[in-house]
Amino acid sequence: MKESPESLVVDPGLDETIKKLTPERIQQVVNHVFDKECSARLQVYVNTCVHCGLCADACHTYISRDRDPDFSPVGKVKRTIWELIKRKGKVDGQFIRMMSRIVFTECAVCRRCSMYCPFGIDIAYLLLVGRRICNLLGVVPQYLQDTTNSHAVTLNQMWVQQDEWIDTLQWQEEEAQAEIPSARIPLEKEGAEVMYSVIAPEPKILAQLLGNISQIMTVAGIDWTMPATDGWDNSNMAMYSGDFEVMGRVERLHWETAARLKVKKIVMGECGHAFRGAVYDGPRWLGWQYPPIPMVHAIQFYYDLLTSGRIKIREKYKEPITVQDPCNTVRGLGLGKKLRYIMNEMCEDFRDVTPRFEHNYCCMAGGGTINCGPPWKRSRMVSNRVKAEQLKATGASIICTPCHNCHSGIEDIVGFYKLGMHVKFISEILVEIMEIPEELKT
């Protein structure tokens, strides 16, 4: 049988680590995960599935790859988790390498397929079980593992040191003051209404977004703060690499930082997976029923600012624009209508996508797939041809993506498929078109 292009990709995180595995170690880890970490839920899902294949046409990877059954959700589960159960964990290193490739690079765990399962099986959960096994065996794509290592050492995913963090905030405060002289990024303010939470790509490569939020908070009159200590990053790629121990450390520090500052709520910036990690996966691993402090996503926050009149639109954005529904805040949280309200309030020529809301296609960057790095980029692009076709069909020139993974993933799609479009966050549009009161201009 001819090998697929994906199986020939070189990744030391898979190729070198499997050399250290023994059949005994593999079986021990598989049985531990099956018996101690997920037993009842796993058994219910596996026994309930009737192999109907209705999940297949819900998967962007399957559709984009000319409906190759190996790339269907049920096909991915059948080749990985079902085989492990069938063989009782008696597999070799090459099997684990294949499983790692499938669960990390061929599925973004977006959960679109689960919406179409007649029994509501969480197929993404089954593939996350595969990731957990791969993580405990040390077989994780090298670039993704590096982000987890960064979380473990620096408590953020991009090795940002504490002095770099503070310097960047001060720099962006100065940038914001060029537009609004009274703009601030208040640090370590106890008892503020809001702690603003971001992810590491902002101070590392998209610092202007911090200046944007300073302007927005100032115009809206929000009493807010940001921490000067570790605990500011909430991206948590460890959640998707299967390292739940590091995931728990990151989330605990984040919530403890907010508690130390005695804030009333947290506003999560424009990132979907970070919201999921903070509100759902992280707290549950820590044994919490609910997070200790309320958190709202940026979509909800901007919606509230616009509907309350705390932010007014001076002049609507002119260019033809469409939008991406981040999986973890629209499919997972139901913010699709509020996102459309924001787009229509901000934009003169908003062109929606089809399908939309919770039925929208994943960008194939979330779930840790984009963090698997350059070796897997082409595979990721081929797996999302359907997204490129969807975006092109809108005729828009701008794509608004209120999520960092969506932003980076769709930038890749635009370049790979030569769509000639540009990608923006909500805040980038909002600071351009919002009304600044006269008293704030001097």
C-alpha positions in Angstrom: 0.0 0.0 0.0 1.3 3.4 -0.9 2.1 5.7 2.0 0.1 8.9 2.4 2.0 12.2 2.2 1.1 12.8 5.9 2.8 9.6 7.0 6.0 10.8 5.4 6.2 14.1 7.4 9.3 14.2 9.6 8.6 15.3 13.1 11.2 14.5 15.9 8.4 14.6 18.4 7.0 11.5 16.8 9.9 9.9 15.1 12.5 10.0 17.9 10.2 9.5 20.9 8.7 6.2 19.7 12.2 4.7 19.7 12.1 4.8 23.5 8.8 2.9 23.8 8.4 -0.7 24.8 5.3 -2.8 24.4 5.0 -3.0 28.1 5.1 0.8 28.6 2.5 1.4 25.9 0.1 -1.2 27.4 0.6 0.2 30.9 -0.3 3.8 29.8 -3.2 2.7 27.6 -4.8 0.7 30.4 -4.2 3.5 33.0 -6.0 6.0 30.8 -8.8 3.7 29.9 -9.4 2.3 33.5 -8.4 5.3 35.7 -9.2 8.5 33.8 -12.1 7.9 31.5 -13.6 4.4 32.0 -17.4 4.9 32.1 -17.7 7.8 29.6 -15.4 6.1 27.1 -17.3 2.8 27.4 -20.7 4.5 26.9 -19.5 6.3 23.8 -17.8 3.3 22.2 -20.7 0.9 23.0 -23.3 3.5 21.7 -21.7 4.2 18.3 -23.5 2.2 15.6 -21.0 3.1 12.9 -23.6 5.0 10.9 -21.2 7.5 9.5 -23.5 10.5 9.8 -20.7 12.4 11.4 -18.6 12.2 8.2 -20.2 15.0 6.2 -19.9 17.3 9.2 -16.1 17.2 9.1 -14.2 19.8 7.2 -11.2 17.5 6.9 -13.3 14.7 5.4 -15.1 17.0 2.9 -11.9 18.8 1.9 -10.1 15.5 1.2 -12.7 14.3 -1.3 -14.5 12.2 1.3 -11.7 9.9 2.0 -13.2 7.6 4.7 -9.9 7.6 6.7 -10.4 11.3 7.4 -14.0 10.9 8.6 -14.5 11.3 12.4 -15.6 7.7 12.8 -12.7 6.6 10.6 -10.2 8.5 12.9 -11.7 6.9 16.0 -11.8 3.4 14.4 -8.1 3.6 13.5 -7.0 4.8 16.9 -9.2 4.3 20.1 -11.2 1.3 18.8 -8.0 -0.4 17.8 -6.4 0.2 21.2 -9.5 -1.3 22.9 -9.7 -4.2 20.5 -6.0 -5.0 21.1 -6.1 -4.2 24.8 -3.2 -1.8 24.4 -0.9 -4.3 22.8 0.4 -2.1 20.0 3.9 -1.0 18.9 5.6 2.4 18.5 4.6 2.8 14.9 1.0 2.5 15.9 1.4 5.2 18.5 3.2 7.4 15.9 0.2 6.9 13.5 -2.3 7.7 16.3 -0.4 10.8 17.3 -0.4 12.1 13.7 -4.2 11.5 13.4 -5.3 12.9 16.8 -3.1 15.9 16.8 -2.9 17.0 13.1 -6.0 15.6 11.4 -8.6 16.7 13.9 -9.1 20.1 15.5 -11.5 18.7 18.1 -14.0 21.4 17.0 -17.0 19.2 17.9 -19.0 20.0 14.8 -19.3 16.3 14.1 -20.9 15.6 17.4 -23.8 17.9 16.5 -24.8 15.5 13.8 -24.3 12.2 15.7 -27.8 10.8 16.4 -26.7 9.7 19.8 -24.7 12.9 20.7 -21.4 11.1 21.1 -18.6 13.5 21.8 -16.2 12.3 19.1 -13.7 15.0 19.9 -13.5 13.6 23.5 -12.5 10.2 22.1 -9.7 11.7 20.1 -8.6 13.8 23.1 -8.3 10.5 24.9 -5.9 9.5 22.2 -3.9 12.7 22.8 -3.8 12.0 26.5 -2.3 8.6 25.8 0.3 10.0 23.4 1.2 12.7 25.9 1.9 10.2 28.7 4.0 8.2 26.2 5.9 11.4 25.2 4.8 11.2 21.5 3.6 14.7 20.7 4.4 16.9 17.7 7.6 18.8 18.5 6.3 22.3 18.1 3.2 21.6 20.2 5.3 20.0 22.9 7.5 23.1 22.9 4.5 25.3 23.8 3.6 23.0 26.6 7.2 23.2 27.9 6.9 27.0 27.8 3.7 26.8 29.9 5.5 24.5 32.4 8.5 26.8 32.7 7.2 30.4 32.3 3.4 29.8 32.7 2.8 31.2 29.2 3.1 29.6 25.8 5.7 31.9 24.2 8.5 32.1 26.8 7.6 35.7 27.6 9.6 36.8 30.7 8.0 38.9 33.4 10.1 42.0 32.6 9.2 41.7 28.9 5.5 41.5 29.8 5.6 44.7 31.9 7.7 46.5 29.3 5.2 45.6 26.6 2.3 46.9 28.6 4.0 50.2 29.3 5.0 50.5 25.6 1.4 49.9 24.5 0.0 52.3 27.1 2.2 54.9 25.4 0.9 53.9 22.0 -2.7 54.2 23.2 -1.9 57.6 24.7 -1.0 58.9 21.2 -4.6 58.5 20.4 -6.2 59.1 23.8 -4.0 61.0 26.2 -5.7 59.6 29.3 -5.5 56.0 28.2 -3.9 53.7 30.7 -3.2 50.0 31.3 -3.6 49.9 35.1 -1.4 47.2 36.7 -2.2 45.4 40.0 -5.2 47.5 40.8 -7.1 45.7 43.6 -10.9 45.6 43.5 -11.3 46.7 39.9 -14.5 45.8 38.0 -12.5 43.8 35.3 -9.3 41.9 35.0 -8.5 41.7 31.3 -7.0 38.4 30.3 -4.9 37.7 27.2 -2.9 35.0 25.6 0.9 35.1 24.9 0.8 35.9 21.2 -0.4 39.4 22.1 2.7 40.6 24.0 5.0 38.5 21.7 3.8 39.3 18.2 0.5 41.3 18.3 1.2 43.9 21.0 -1.0 46.5 19.2 -4.1 44.6 20.5 -3.1 45.6 24.1 -3.0 49.2 23.0 -6.4 48.7 21.3 -8.0 47.4 24.5 -6.6 50.4 26.5 -8.4 52.8 24.1 -11.6 50.8 24.3 -11.6 50.5 28.1 -10.9 54.3 28.4 -13.7 55.3 26.0 -16.1 52.9 27.7 -15.1 54.1 31.2 -14.3 50.6 32.5 -12.6 50.2 35.9 -10.0 47.6 34.9 -6.6 46.1 35.6 -4.1 43.6 34.4 -1.6 41.6 36.5 2.1 42.5 36.5 2.9 38.9 37.6 2.7 35.5 36.0 -0.9 34.4 35.7 -1.8 36.8 32.9 -1.6 34.2 30.1 -4.6 32.0 29.5 -3.9 30.3 26.2 -3.1 26.9 27.7 -1.9 24.7 24.8 -1.2 22.0 27.4 -4.9 21.4 27.3 -4.6 20.3 23.7 -1.3 18.5 24.0 -2.8 16.1 26.6 -0.7 17.4 29.5 -3.5 18.0 31.9 -1.2 18.4 34.8 0.4 21.5 33.3 -3.0 22.7 32.1 -4.2 22.6 35.7 -1.2 24.6 36.9 -1.8 27.3 34.3 -5.5 27.6 35.1 -5.0 27.6 38.9 -2.5 30.4 38.7 -4.8 32.4 36.4 -7.7 32.2 38.8 -5.6 32.7 41.9 -4.2 35.9 40.3 -7.7 37.2 39.7 -8.7 36.3 43.2 -5.6 38.1 44.6 -6.6 41.3 42.7 -10.2 41.0 44.1 -11.7 41.7 40.7 -15.4 41.3 40.1 -15.1 39.5 36.7 -12.6 38.6 34.1 -12.9 39.6 30.4 -11.2 37.1 28.1 -9.7 38.7 25.0 -10.4 37.5 21.5 -9.5 33.8 21.9 -11.8 30.8 21.8 -9.6 28.0 23.1 -8.4 30.1 26.0 -12.0 30.7 27.1 -12.6 26.9 26.9 -9.5 26.1 29.0 -10.4 28.7 31.6 -14.1 28.0 32.0 -14.5 24.3 31.2 -11.5 22.0 30.8 -9.2 23.6 33.3 -11.6 23.9 36.2 -12.9 20.3 35.7 -9.5 18.9 35.8 -8.9 20.8 39.1 -12.1 19.3 40.5 -14.0 22.6 40.5 -17.7 22.6 39.6 -17.5 26.2 38.5 -14.7 28.8 38.1 -14.4 31.0 41.3 -14.9 34.3 39.4 -17.2 35.1 36.5 -15.6 35.3 33.1 -17.0 36.7 29.8 -15.5 36.4 26.4 -14.6 39.5 24.3 -17.7 38.9 22.0 -20.0 39.2 25.0 -18.0 42.2 26.3 -18.2 44.1 23.1 -21.8 43.3 22.7 -22.5 44.7 26.1 -20.5 47.9 25.4 -22.4 48.5 22.1 -25.9 47.7 23.4 -25.4 49.8 26.6 -24.1 52.8 24.6 -20.8 52.8 26.4 -19.2 52.5 23.0 -20.8 54.5 20.1 -20.0 54.1 16.4 -18.8 57.3 14.8 -18.8 55.9 11.2 -19.3 52.3 10.0 -16.5 50.3 8.5 -16.8 50.5 4.7 -15.0 47.5 3.3 -16.9 44.3 2.4 -16.4 42.1 5.4 -17.3 38.6 6.6 -16.8 36.8 9.9 -15.5 33.5 11.3 -17.4 31.8 14.2 -14.8 30.5 16.7 -15.8 26.9 17.6 -15.3 27.3 21.3 -17.4 30.5 21.7 -20.1 30.0 19.0 -20.6 26.3 18.8 -19.5 25.9 22.4 -21.0 29.0 24.0 -23.8 30.1 21.6 -22.5 33.6 20.9 -23.2 33.6 17.2 -26.1 36.0 17.3 -24.3 38.5 19.5 -21.3 38.3 17.1 -23.6 39.2 14.2 -25.0 42.1 16.2 -21.5 43.4 16.6 -20.7 43.0 12.9 -23.8 44.7 11.8 -23.3 47.6 14.2 -19.7 48.1 13.1 -19.9 47.4 9.4 -21.7 48.9 6.5 -21.2 45.9 4.1 -21.3 42.8 6.3 -21.6 39.6 4.2 -22.3 36.5 6.2 -20.9 33.0 5.6 -22.9 29.8 4.8 -23.2 27.7 6.8 -23.0 29.9 9.9 -23.4 30.0 13.7 -22.7 26.6 15.3 -22.8 25.0 11.8 -19.9 27.0 10.5 -16.7 25.2 9.5 -13.7 25.1 11.8 -10.6 27.1 10.8 -8.5 23.9 11.4 -6.1 26.0 13.5 -7.7 25.5 16.9 -7.5 22.4 19.1 -3.7 22.7 19.0 -3.4 21.8 15.3 -1.7 25.1 14.3 0.7 24.6 17.2 1.9 21.4 15.6 4.0 23.7 13.5 5.5 24.0 10.0 5.9 20.3 9.3 2.1 19.9 9.3 1.1 23.2 7.7 0.4 21.8 4.2 -1.6 18.9 5.6 -3.7 21.4 7.7 -4.3 23.5 4.6 -5.4 20.6 2.4 -7.7 19.6 5.2 -9.5 22.9 5.0 -10.2 23.5 1.3 -13.9 23.8 2.2 -13.2 26.8 4.4 -11.3 28.6 1.7 -14.3 28.0 -0.7 -16.7 29.3 1.9 -14.8 32.5 2.5 -14.2 33.2 -1.2 -17.9 32.8 -1.9 -18.8 35.8 0.3 -16.9 38.2 -2.0 -15.6 40.0 1.1 -12.2 41.6 1.2 -11.9 41.4 5.0 -12.5 38.5 7.5 -13.2 39.4 11.1 -11.9 36.6 13.4 -12.5 37.1 17.2 -10.1 34.4 18.1 -6.3 34.1 17.8 -6.2 30.6 16.4 -8.9 31.5 13.8 -6.9 34.7 12.9 -3.6 32.8 12.3 -5.3 29.8 10.7 -7.4 31.9 8.3 -4.3 34.0 7.4 -2.7 30.7 6.4 -5.7 29.7 4.4 -5.8 33.1 2.6 -2.2 32.7 1.6 -2.3 29.1 0.6 -5.4 29.4 -1.5 -4.5 32.9 -2.8 -7.8 34.5 -1.7 -6.5 38.0 -1.6 -8.3 38.8 1.7 -7.1 40.3 5.0 -7.9 39.2 8.5 -8.7 41.5 11.5 -9.8 41.2 15.1 -12.9 43.0 16.4 -10.8 45.4 18.4 -8.8 46.5 15.3 -12.0 47.6 13.6 -13.6 49.0 16.7 -10.7 51.5 17.5 -10.9 52.7 13.9 -14.6 53.5 13.9 -15.6 54.2 17.5 -16.5 57.7 18.7 -14.0 59.3 21.1 -15.6 61.9 23.4 -14.1 65.3 23.0 -13.1 65.5 26.7 -10.8 62.4 26.1 -9.0 64.0 23.1 -7.1 66.5 25.2 
